[in-house]
Amino acid sequence: MIRVYTTPASQSCRKVITWLKEHNLSFIEKNIFLSYLHTSEIKEILERCENGTDDIISKNSKVFKSATVDLESMKMEELIAFIKANPSILKRPIIMDEHRFQVGYNEEEIRTFIPRRLRK
């Protein structure tokens, strides 16, 4: 099942949701501001990152800029707690299923979420 972590004000998030609906793909949308992010979800997202926190942490977010934290020196538990307390630092949308992981809307890359047998 495809999971999409979103925020309502994000144009990229709206594009992903529209794209998934247009392609009749089942998905679960989770608004990171309205839904609690569980430790297991954050761990799974972090495990999927190929470039560490650079893949999912927005260093341009107001929270990150005002925080005096060194992500690289944080222990995993501290990082998870920081993300839980400040979900707005996450880049979005985050799209994932059992095999694929994508951050942001990319029209070419998102096609991998269509099952191979249905791709044209």
OpenMM code with the backbone's topology and positions (N, CA, C; nanometers):
from openmm import Vec3, app, unit

residues = "MET ILE ARG VAL TYR THR THR PRO ALA SER GLN SER CYS ARG LYS VAL ILE THR TRP LEU LYS GLU HIS ASN LEU SER PHE ILE GLU LYS ASN ILE PHE LEU SER TYR LEU HIS THR SER GLU ILE LYS GLU ILE LEU GLU ARG CYS GLU ASN GLY THR ASP ASP ILE ILE SER LYS ASN SER LYS VAL PHE LYS SER ALA THR VAL ASP LEU GLU SER MET LYS MET GLU GLU LEU ILE ALA PHE ILE LYS ALA ASN PRO SER ILE LEU LYS ARG PRO ILE ILE MET ASP GLU HIS ARG PHE GLN VAL GLY TYR ASN GLU GLU GLU ILE ARG THR PHE ILE PRO ARG ARG LEU ARG LYS".split()
positions = [
    Vec3(0.0846, -0.1189, 0.0000),
    Vec3(0.0000, 0.0000, 0.0000),
    Vec3(0.0883, 0.1240, 0.0000),
    Vec3(0.0530, 0.2179, -0.0807),
    Vec3(0.1269, 0.3442, -0.0900),
    Vec3(0.0854, 0.4332, 0.0268),
    Vec3(0.1846, 0.4917, 0.0923),
    Vec3(0.1602, 0.5906, 0.1976),
    Vec3(0.2174, 0.7232, 0.1513),
    Vec3(0.1419, 0.8304, 0.1762),
    Vec3(0.1857, 0.9635, 0.1367),
    Vec3(0.1763, 1.0538, 0.2583),
    Vec3(0.2898, 1.1084, 0.2985),
    Vec3(0.2949, 1.2026, 0.4104),
    Vec3(0.2885, 1.3426, 0.3502),
    Vec3(0.1861, 1.4188, 0.3913),
    Vec3(0.1560, 1.5457, 0.3266),
    Vec3(0.1309, 1.6579, 0.4270),
    Vec3(0.1184, 1.7784, 0.3698),
    Vec3(0.0638, 1.8936, 0.4407),
    Vec3(-0.0332, 1.9601, 0.3438),
    Vec3(-0.1408, 2.0189, 0.3964),
    Vec3(-0.2428, 2.0728, 0.3076),
    Vec3(-0.1987, 2.1921, 0.2226),
    Vec3(-0.1067, 2.2714, 0.2691),
    Vec3(-0.0671, 2.3916, 0.1959),
    Vec3(0.0345, 2.3645, 0.0849),
    Vec3(0.0846, 2.2438, 0.0767),
    Vec3(0.1902, 2.2116, -0.0190),
    Vec3(0.1335, 2.1792, -0.1573),
    Vec3(0.1767, 2.2558, -0.2560),
    Vec3(0.1339, 2.2309, -0.3935),
    Vec3(0.1847, 2.0952, -0.4423),
    Vec3(0.3061, 2.0577, -0.4040),
    Vec3(0.3611, 1.9279, -0.4446),
    Vec3(0.2783, 1.8134, -0.3870),
    Vec3(0.2325, 1.8287, -0.2635),
    Vec3(0.1487, 1.7262, -0.2018),
    Vec3(0.0177, 1.7111, -0.2781),
    Vec3(-0.0428, 1.8223, -0.3143),
    Vec3(-0.1688, 1.8180, -0.3899),
    Vec3(-0.1470, 1.7514, -0.5259),
    Vec3(-0.0332, 1.7790, -0.5897),
    Vec3(-0.0027, 1.7171, -0.7195),
    Vec3(0.0079, 1.5653, -0.7058),
    Vec3(0.0749, 1.5196, -0.6001),
    Vec3(0.0911, 1.3755, -0.5798),
    Vec3(-0.0446, 1.3093, -0.5589),
    Vec3(-0.1284, 1.3676, -0.4741),
    Vec3(-0.2598, 1.3099, -0.4467),
    Vec3(-0.3428, 1.3052, -0.5752),
    Vec3(-0.3406, 1.4126, -0.6522),
    Vec3(-0.4134, 1.4164, -0.7794),
    Vec3(-0.3609, 1.3087, -0.8730),
    Vec3(-0.2288, 1.2959, -0.8823),
    Vec3(-0.1674, 1.1976, -0.9717),
    Vec3(-0.2078, 1.0557, -0.9313),
    Vec3(-0.2017, 1.0255, -0.8037),
    Vec3(-0.2377, 0.8910, -0.7569),
    Vec3(-0.3844, 0.8600, -0.7882),
    Vec3(-0.4713, 0.9570, -0.7676),
    Vec3(-0.6135, 0.9371, -0.7974),
    Vec3(-0.6356, 0.9189, -0.9469),
    Vec3(-0.5687, 0.9985, -1.0288),
    Vec3(-0.5833, 0.9872, -1.1744),
    Vec3(-0.5395, 0.8502, -1.2253),
    Vec3(-0.4446, 0.7895, -1.1548),
    Vec3(-0.3941, 0.6582, -1.1956),
    Vec3(-0.4595, 0.5442, -1.1183),
    Vec3(-0.5663, 0.5763, -1.0454),
    Vec3(-0.6445, 0.4748, -0.9718),
    Vec3(-0.5594, 0.3890, -0.8800),
    Vec3(-0.4640, 0.4512, -0.8129),
    Vec3(-0.3785, 0.3791, -0.7197),
    Vec3(-0.4299, 0.4002, -0.5775),
    Vec3(-0.4402, 0.2922, -0.5035),
    Vec3(-0.4829, 0.3004, -0.3637),
    Vec3(-0.3701, 0.3573, -0.2798),
    Vec3(-0.4058, 0.4436, -0.1866),
    Vec3(-0.3034, 0.5032, -0.1021),
    Vec3(-0.3653, 0.5487, 0.0289),
    Vec3(-0.2794, 0.5686, 0.1253),
    Vec3(-0.3173, 0.6255, 0.2543),
    Vec3(-0.2457, 0.7585, 0.2656),
    Vec3(-0.3220, 0.8636, 0.2898),
    Vec3(-0.2629, 0.9955, 0.3077),
    Vec3(-0.2548, 1.0256, 0.4559),
    Vec3(-0.1401, 1.0761, 0.4968),
    Vec3(-0.1217, 1.1124, 0.6371),
    Vec3(-0.0712, 1.2562, 0.6437),
    Vec3(-0.1561, 1.3448, 0.6926),
    Vec3(-0.1201, 1.4849, 0.7116),
    Vec3(-0.0285, 1.4922, 0.8339),
    Vec3(0.0950, 1.5350, 0.8141),
    Vec3(0.1923, 1.5315, 0.9241),
    Vec3(0.1621, 1.6333, 1.0335),
    Vec3(0.0733, 1.7280, 1.0062),
    Vec3(0.0352, 1.8255, 1.1086),
    Vec3(-0.0847, 1.7788, 1.1896),
    Vec3(-0.1688, 1.6946, 1.1314),
    Vec3(-0.2896, 1.6499, 1.1999),
    Vec3(-0.2767, 1.5110, 1.2604),
    Vec3(-0.1862, 1.4301, 1.2074),
    Vec3(-0.1685, 1.2931, 1.2548),
    Vec3(-0.0371, 1.2801, 1.3302),
    Vec3(-0.0401, 1.2023, 1.4330),
    Vec3(0.0797, 1.1757, 1.5116),
    Vec3(0.1741, 1.0866, 1.4314),
    Vec3(0.2993, 1.1248, 1.4221),
    Vec3(0.3997, 1.0408, 1.3557),
    Vec3(0.4571, 0.9448, 1.4585),
    Vec3(0.4389, 0.8182, 1.4346),
    Vec3(0.4885, 0.7163, 1.5268),
    Vec3(0.6383, 0.6949, 1.5080),
    Vec3(0.7028, 0.6544, 1.6127),
    Vec3(0.8469, 0.6269, 1.6079),
    Vec3(0.8794, 0.5298, 1.4955),
    Vec3(0.7995, 0.4254, 1.4798),
    Vec3(0.8259, 0.3246, 1.3761),
    Vec3(0.8180, 0.3853, 1.2360),
    Vec3(0.7259, 0.4788, 1.2144),
    Vec3(0.7145, 0.5440, 1.0840),
    Vec3(0.8380, 0.6288, 1.0548),
    Vec3(0.8801, 0.7058, 1.1522),
    Vec3(0.9978, 0.7915, 1.1338),
    Vec3(1.1218, 0.7071, 1.1108),
    Vec3(1.1361, 0.5985, 1.1864),
    Vec3(1.2511, 0.5081, 1.1665),
    Vec3(1.2514, 0.4517, 1.0257),
    Vec3(1.1344, 0.4096, 0.9783),
    Vec3(1.1271, 0.3533, 0.8432),
    Vec3(1.1652, 0.4575, 0.7386),
    Vec3(1.1173, 0.5796, 0.7554),
    Vec3(1.1522, 0.6865, 0.6621),
    Vec3(1.3029, 0.7102, 0.6649),
    Vec3(1.3601, 0.7195, 0.7838),
    Vec3(1.5049, 0.7427, 0.7964),
    Vec3(1.5861, 0.6290, 0.7355),
    Vec3(1.5399, 0.5063, 0.7528),
    Vec3(1.6111, 0.3906, 0.6977),
    Vec3(1.6123, 0.3915, 0.5457),
    Vec3(1.5121, 0.4517, 0.4851),
    Vec3(1.5021, 0.4549, 0.3392),
    Vec3(1.5866, 0.5654, 0.2760),
    Vec3(1.6329, 0.6582, 0.3554),
    Vec3(1.7104, 0.7710, 0.3027),
    Vec3(1.8486, 0.7245, 0.2587),
    Vec3(1.8846, 0.7572, 0.1371),
    Vec3(2.0163, 0.7201, 0.0851),
    Vec3(2.1233, 0.8201, 0.1259),
    Vec3(2.0827, 0.9457, 0.1510),
    Vec3(2.1784, 1.0516, 0.1835),
    Vec3(2.1591, 1.1053, 0.3249),
    Vec3(2.1172, 1.0187, 0.4145),
    Vec3(2.0962, 1.0614, 0.5524),
    Vec3(1.9831, 1.1617, 0.5634),
    Vec3(1.9933, 1.2492, 0.6601),
    Vec3(1.8857, 1.3451, 0.6857),
    Vec3(1.8684, 1.4465, 0.5738),
    Vec3(1.9669, 1.4618, 0.4876),
    Vec3(1.9549, 1.5566, 0.3755),
    Vec3(1.8359, 1.5229, 0.2853),
    Vec3(1.8000, 1.3944, 0.2792),
    Vec3(1.6886, 1.3522, 0.1941),
    Vec3(1.5537, 1.4010, 0.2460),
    Vec3(1.5399, 1.4130, 0.3777),
    Vec3(1.4062, 1.4425, 0.4315),
    Vec3(1.3960, 1.5671, 0.5183),
    Vec3(1.5071, 1.6222, 0.5631),
    Vec3(1.5010, 1.7407, 0.6492),
    Vec3(1.5174, 1.8668, 0.5645),
    Vec3(1.4214, 1.9575, 0.5771),
    Vec3(1.4276, 2.0847, 0.5055),
    Vec3(1.5070, 2.1841, 0.5892),
    Vec3(1.6264, 2.2094, 0.5462),
    Vec3(1.7110, 2.3033, 0.6199),
    Vec3(1.6696, 2.4476, 0.5955),
    Vec3(1.5722, 2.4691, 0.5081),
    Vec3(1.5177, 2.6020, 0.4840),
    Vec3(1.3956, 2.6316, 0.5710),
    Vec3(1.3500, 2.5312, 0.6455),
    Vec3(1.2315, 2.5536, 0.7290),
    Vec3(1.2651, 2.6504, 0.8422),
    Vec3(1.1650, 2.7270, 0.8818),
    Vec3(1.1844, 2.8244, 0.9900),
    Vec3(1.2283, 2.7559, 1.1180),
    Vec3(1.1689, 2.6415, 1.1470),
    Vec3(1.2036, 2.5681, 1.2695),
    Vec3(1.3498, 2.5278, 1.2685),
    Vec3(1.3945, 2.4744, 1.1556),
    Vec3(1.5338, 2.4295, 1.1490),
    Vec3(1.6298, 2.5468, 1.1613),
    Vec3(1.5977, 2.6557, 1.0934),
    Vec3(1.6861, 2.7724, 1.0982),
    Vec3(1.6950, 2.8318, 1.2382),
    Vec3(1.5855, 2.8253, 1.3133),
    Vec3(1.5872, 2.8836, 1.4482),
    Vec3(1.6380, 2.7860, 1.5538),
    Vec3(1.6412, 2.6586, 1.5210),
    Vec3(1.6881, 2.5580, 1.6170),
    Vec3(1.8409, 2.5555, 1.6182),
    Vec3(1.8933, 2.5318, 1.7326),
    Vec3(2.0385, 2.5188, 1.7447),
    Vec3(2.0703, 2.3710, 1.7652),
    Vec3(2.0545, 2.2953, 1.6582),
    Vec3(2.0787, 2.1513, 1.6642),
    Vec3(2.1792, 2.1110, 1.5585),
    Vec3(2.2520, 2.0086, 1.5895),
    Vec3(2.3450, 1.9494, 1.4947),
    Vec3(2.2915, 1.8099, 1.4633),
    Vec3(2.2231, 1.7970, 1.3516),
    Vec3(2.1610, 1.6698, 1.3166),
    Vec3(2.2608, 1.5555, 1.3100),
    Vec3(2.3791, 1.5854, 1.2635),
    Vec3(2.4801, 1.4817, 1.2454),
    Vec3(2.5267, 1.4216, 1.3784),
    Vec3(2.5192, 1.4989, 1.4848),
    Vec3(2.5660, 1.4480, 1.6138),
    Vec3(2.4530, 1.3902, 1.6991),
    Vec3(2.3302, 1.4004, 1.6516),
    Vec3(2.2168, 1.3487, 1.7279),
    Vec3(2.2140, 1.1969, 1.7252),
    Vec3(2.1763, 1.1395, 1.8376),
    Vec3(2.1488, 0.9959, 1.8414),
    Vec3(2.0139, 0.9750, 1.7737),
    Vec3(1.9895, 0.8530, 1.7309),
    Vec3(1.8653, 0.8217, 1.6602),
    Vec3(1.7421, 0.8620, 1.7415),
    Vec3(1.7425, 0.8330, 1.8695),
    Vec3(1.6279, 0.8660, 1.9551),
    Vec3(1.6064, 1.0173, 1.9620),
    Vec3(1.7146, 1.0928, 1.9667),
    Vec3(1.7046, 1.2390, 1.9716),
    Vec3(1.6501, 1.2938, 1.8397),
    Vec3(1.6969, 1.2390, 1.7294),
    Vec3(1.6500, 1.2818, 1.5983),
    Vec3(1.5009, 1.2536, 1.5824),
    Vec3(1.4583, 1.1352, 1.6221),
    Vec3(1.3172, 1.0988, 1.6126),
    Vec3(1.2325, 1.1916, 1.6986),
    Vec3(1.2776, 1.2200, 1.8192),
    Vec3(1.2049, 1.3109, 1.9089),
    Vec3(1.1975, 1.4512, 1.8481),
    Vec3(1.3052, 1.4963, 1.7861),
    Vec3(1.3076, 1.6283, 1.7231),
    Vec3(1.2074, 1.6349, 1.6077),
    Vec3(1.2017, 1.5300, 1.5259),
    Vec3(1.1078, 1.5255, 1.4145),
    Vec3(0.9640, 1.5206, 1.4662),
    Vec3(0.9399, 1.4399, 1.5681),
    Vec3(0.8049, 1.4325, 1.6258),
    Vec3(0.7591, 1.5688, 1.6768),
    Vec3(0.8493, 1.6401, 1.7418),
    Vec3(0.8152, 1.7705, 1.7988),
    Vec3(0.8052, 1.8792, 1.6918),
    Vec3(0.8697, 1.8569, 1.5780),
    Vec3(0.8765, 1.9585, 1.4720),
    Vec3(0.8521, 1.8961, 1.3348),
    Vec3(0.7345, 1.8427, 1.3088),
    Vec3(0.7125, 1.7753, 1.1804),
    Vec3(0.7283, 1.8673, 1.0589),
    Vec3(0.7205, 1.9978, 1.0792),
    Vec3(0.7340, 2.0899, 0.9657),
    Vec3(0.8745, 2.0900, 0.9063),
    Vec3(0.9708, 2.0293, 0.9731),
    Vec3(1.1064, 2.0224, 0.9174),
    Vec3(1.1188, 1.9173, 0.8073),
    Vec3(1.0178, 1.8316, 0.7968),
    Vec3(1.0226, 1.7271, 0.6942),
    Vec3(0.9937, 1.7844, 0.5561),
    Vec3(1.0728, 1.7408, 0.4591),
    Vec3(1.0410, 1.7710, 0.3202),
    Vec3(0.9161, 1.6903, 0.2859),
    Vec3(0.8372, 1.7410, 0.1934),
    Vec3(0.7160, 1.6709, 0.1593),
    Vec3(0.6760, 1.7003, 0.0149),
    Vec3(0.6011, 1.6103, -0.0382),
    Vec3(0.5463, 1.4889, 0.0198),
    Vec3(0.6526, 1.3789, 0.0286),
    Vec3(0.6280, 1.2871, 0.1183),
    Vec3(0.7078, 1.1647, 0.1262),
    Vec3(0.6150, 1.0536, 0.0800),
    Vec3(0.6575, 0.9824, -0.0232),
    Vec3(0.5762, 0.8767, -0.0839),
    Vec3(0.6523, 0.7463, -0.0676),
    Vec3(0.5850, 0.6443, -0.0188),
    Vec3(0.6546, 0.5172, -0.0021),
    Vec3(0.5569, 0.4008, -0.0057),
    Vec3(0.6110, 0.2866, -0.0446),
    Vec3(0.5397, 0.1609, -0.0320),
    Vec3(0.6416, 0.0580, 0.0146),
    Vec3(0.6121, -0.0681, -0.0044),
    Vec3(0.7017, -0.1730, 0.0446),
    Vec3(0.8398, -0.1700, -0.0213),
    Vec3(0.8467, -0.1177, -0.1444),
    Vec3(0.9713, -0.1240, -0.2199),
    Vec3(1.0274, 0.0108, -0.2635),
    Vec3(0.9433, 0.1110, -0.2732),
    Vec3(0.9850, 0.2387, -0.3290),
    Vec3(0.9756, 0.3502, -0.2258),
    Vec3(1.0548, 0.4560, -0.2504),
    Vec3(1.0607, 0.5707, -0.1602),
    Vec3(1.0924, 0.6937, -0.2441),
    Vec3(1.0123, 0.7970, -0.2279),
    Vec3(1.0355, 0.9203, -0.3031),
    Vec3(1.0002, 1.0389, -0.2152),
    Vec3(1.0824, 1.1418, -0.2226),
    Vec3(1.0544, 1.2667, -0.1520),
    Vec3(1.0333, 1.3740, -0.2570),
    Vec3(0.9200, 1.4427, -0.2477),
    Vec3(0.8871, 1.5453, -0.3455),
    Vec3(0.8137, 1.4868, -0.4638),
    Vec3(0.7589, 1.5745, -0.5448),
    Vec3(0.6863, 1.5317, -0.6641),
    Vec3(0.7782, 1.5416, -0.7842),
    Vec3(0.8003, 1.4294, -0.8481),
    Vec3(0.8768, 1.4228, -0.9710),
    Vec3(0.7961, 1.3371, -1.0669),
    Vec3(0.7490, 1.3977, -1.1736),
    Vec3(0.6568, 1.3315, -1.2656),
    Vec3(0.7139, 1.2034, -1.3261),
    Vec3(0.8428, 1.1997, -1.3507),
    Vec3(0.9048, 1.0798, -1.4077),
    Vec3(0.9214, 0.9705, -1.3019),
    Vec3(0.9736, 1.0080, -1.1857),
    Vec3(1.0030, 0.9089, -1.0824),
    Vec3(0.8778, 0.8484, -1.0203),
    Vec3(0.7708, 0.9254, -1.0100),
    Vec3(0.6507, 0.8747, -0.9439),
    Vec3(0.5867, 0.7600, -1.0223),
    Vec3(0.6166, 0.7500, -1.1512),
    Vec3(0.5609, 0.6420, -1.2327),
    Vec3(0.6014, 0.5044, -1.1825),
    Vec3(0.7095, 0.4959, -1.1060),
    Vec3(0.7514, 0.3651, -1.0538),
    Vec3(0.6490, 0.3077, -0.9553),
    Vec3(0.5588, 0.3921, -0.9044),
    Vec3(0.4563, 0.3430, -0.8128),
    Vec3(0.3422, 0.2724, -0.8863),
    Vec3(0.3369, 0.2852, -1.0192),
    Vec3(0.2398, 0.2110, -1.0979),
    Vec3(0.2942, 0.0695, -1.1118),
    Vec3(0.2144, -0.0318, -1.0805),
    Vec3(0.2649, -0.1697, -1.0974),
    Vec3(0.3148, -0.1910, -1.2402),
    Vec3(0.4250, -0.2617, -1.2522),
    Vec3(0.4918, -0.2807, -1.3817),
    Vec3(0.3949, -0.3304, -1.4893),
    Vec3(0.3056, -0.4193, -1.4530),
    Vec3(0.2132, -0.4765, -1.5514),
    Vec3(0.1134, -0.3750, -1.6061),
    Vec3(0.0966, -0.2626, -1.5353),
    Vec3(0.0019, -0.1600, -1.5786),
    Vec3(0.0682, -0.0407, -1.6442),
    Vec3(0.1998, -0.0355, -1.6432),
    Vec3(0.2701, 0.0798, -1.7041),
    Vec3(0.2567, 0.0749, -1.8548),
    Vec3(0.2396, 0.1920, -1.9135),
    Vec3(0.2264, 0.2009, -2.0602),
    Vec3(0.3529, 0.2508, -2.1210),
] * unit.nanometer
topology = app.Topology()
chain = topology.addChain("A")
for resn in residues:
    res = topology.addResidue(resn, chain)
    for name in ("N", "CA", "C"):
        topology.addAtom(name, app.Element.getBySymbol(name[0]), res)
